[in-house]
């Protein structure tokens, strides 16, 4: 994710959870993140994860009945309202907003035509990630969907992304690009995925040692859903935090751009 905090690029990720205190303990123990609650009652318990003194993501309590514990990927936009029109005009739907967040910016949450949920952020005072593409920070956003052709058409129309698709195992893999720089990908969900698994966006955190981080996640009460596995960019694993939030980690090879 060498391109971020610019229009159409990744800009933020936050966790909605049923236990904020436990989440701060888990991610603090795993990645060294510190939690800083926003000191306003109107913030509803929202806070920032910091790596050192730089923002790496956010957290907050699940607000709606039945809302799943999940990470949400956000993309920067110049206008959340114009993006809402583009989303609905291309078969997507509005989940929340657009709405102002104090003087920080304006956000909206959408679902693409297959139901994968993502957010957009129109920055004002809060510009997005303070650090990304470094160990213990976000490095990749990945869409898992059953209709990759429809997704390519939708996201090109909404964000203007370029893409390149290659065969991958029994499926295919697409890399999303802006100005020639890759920042995320897309995997077509084949028969290996449970039929009840919905299309979704996955966040990846870069780590120095995938195996050690997966082992540490278990020690902290998390689960390893996909054990450390070597793939072309490096070594990755799929983890689940104790409250159910799913995310991936990856230790990149030195030769991976």
N, C-alpha and C positions, 0 to 999 in steps of 0.2 A: 504494500500500500504506500508507494512512494508519492502518490498524489492524493492530497486530502485537504479539507478546509478550503475548498474552492467550489464554484457552482458545478453541480452534478456529481461531485466526488464525495466519498465518505467524509463525515464530519463529526459523528458522535455515536455512542452506543450506550444504552442503559438497561438495567435489570429491574424488572418488576417482580417482587418476591413476597411471600407470606410471612417472612421473618427477617426484617432488616438487620437486626442485631446479629443474628446468626450468619447472614450473608456477609456482613462486614468482617466477621471473624474468619469465615472460610476463605474469602478472596484475599484478605490480609495475610493469612497464613500461607496461601498458595503463591501469591504474586508479590507480596510486600506492599499491597495497596493500603492506604489509610482512608478511612471514611470521614467526610466532613459534611455534616448535616447543614442544609440551608437554614439560617437562623430566622425564619419567618414562619408564623403559623399558617399563612396562606400557601406555603410550599407543600403542605400535606405530608411531611416526612421525607421529602426528596433530599438527596445529597449527592456529593461528588466523591468518586474514588480518585485519590491522588497517588501518583508514583513520584516520590520526593515531593516537590512543590508544583508538579504539573498535572493538569487534569488528564485522566486516562479513560474516564467514563462516568456514568451516573448510576444511581439506585433509588428505589422508592417502593412503597408498599403497593400491592395489587389494590386497585381502587374499585373495580366492578365485581359484583358477585360472579363467581365462577371463572374469573380471569385467570388464565394459566400463568405459572411462574415462567418467565421467558426473558431472554435478551432481545432487544430491539435495535436494529441497525438504522441509522439516519444518514440522509444525503443532504448536502447544502443546496439551497435554491435561492434565487434572487427574489422570488415571490411565492409564498406558500399558497396564496389564493389562485394565482395563475396555474400553479402546478396541480391544484385540486381540479381545476377545469380540464387540464390535460389528462389527468388520471381518469376522471369519469367519462371524458370524451373518447377514451381508448379502451373502455371495458372494465376499468377498475372501479373501486368504491371508496368512499370516505368512512373511516372508522371513528376519527375524532378530529375536531378543529375544522379549519384553521383557527388558532387562538394565540393571543399574546401571552408570553410568560414574563410578567413583570417588565423590566426594561432589558431583559436578556436577549429576546428574540421572539420569533413567531414560529409555531410548530403546527404540524398536521400529521396524522397517522392514516395510512391508506392500506387497502388490500389490492393486490394485482388481480387480473382476471381469474387466476387459479386459486386465489385465496391467501397467498403469501403476504404477510403484513410487514410494512416498513414505514419509517418515518421520514419527514423532511424538516429541515431547520433553516429558517431565514434569520441570519445572525444580526444582532445589534451589539450589545455589550459582550455577550458570550460568543466567542468565535468558533468554539468546538474543541477538538482535541488539543491539549497542550503538548502531548507526545503521542506518536504512533510510529509503527514500523521499527520499533526498538524492542529488546527483550522486556517481557512483562507488560507489553502494551498491545493494542489492537493492530493487526497487520493484514487482515483479509476479511472480506465479506463474501459469503457464498450462498447462492440461491439453489435450493433443491426443489425441483418441480417436475411434473409428469408431462407437461406440454412445453417443451423447450422452444419450439418454433413460435408459439404464441407469446411466450415470455420475451424472446428476442425482439419481436415486433413492438410489444408494449413498452419495454424499457428504452428502446431506441426512440420511440415517439415522445416519451415523457422526459427523458434525460439527455438524449442525443448520444448515447454510448455507442462506441464501436465494439466489435467482438470478433473473435476467432475461435472456431470450433474444430476439435479434433476427436477421433475415436479414443475411447479410454475404457479398457477392459471390455465388458459386455454392454457398455453404454457410450456416452460421449461427454466431453468436457468443453465448456466455453469459458474463455477469459474475457472479462469486460475491460475496456480501455477508454481512456481519455487522453488526447494528445499523444497517443502512442504508448502511454504508461498503463500497465495493468494494475488494477486495484481490487479486483474481485473476480469471482467465477460463478459458473452455473453447472450443476450436475443434473442430468436427466434421471429421474427416479424410475428404475426398472423394476422387474419382478422381485428383486432382492429386498426391496423396501416393503415393510408391512402395509397392506392396503389401507389400514386406518391412519397411517402416518400422513399428515397434511403437508402440502407444499409450505416451505418456510425459508427464512433467511438465517444463516448460521454465522456467528462471529468467531474469528480465530484470534487467539492471543499467541504472540511469539514468545518462545521460551528458549533457554540455552540447552536444556536437556529434557527431551520429551519423556523418557522413561522415568527419570527421577521425579518429574512434576506429576506424572500419572500416579506414581506410588505415593507421593505426598497427598494428592487429592483423596486417595483411599484413607490415609491416616486421619484426614480431617473430616471424614464422614461422607465423602462423595463417592460416586460410582464411576467405573471405567466401562463405557458402553462399547467402544471400539478400542482394543489395546494398541499400544504403540506399534505403528506400521510404517514401513519405509515406502514412500511415494517419490516421484521425480523431484519435487522441490525440497524434500527433506524427510523428516520423520514426524508423524502426527498421531493424535489420539482424540477420541470423542469422549467427553466427560459430562457428568451430571452432578450438580451441586446438591447438598442435602435437602434443599427445598424443591428440587426438580428442574432448575434452570440448566439447560443443555448448551454446551459451548465446545469448541475445539481448541487444541493447542498444537503448535507446530514448531519444531526446531529446524530452521532452514539450513541447507548445505551452504558451504562457503562459496560455491560456484553459482548458486541461484541468484539471478538478478533481483 
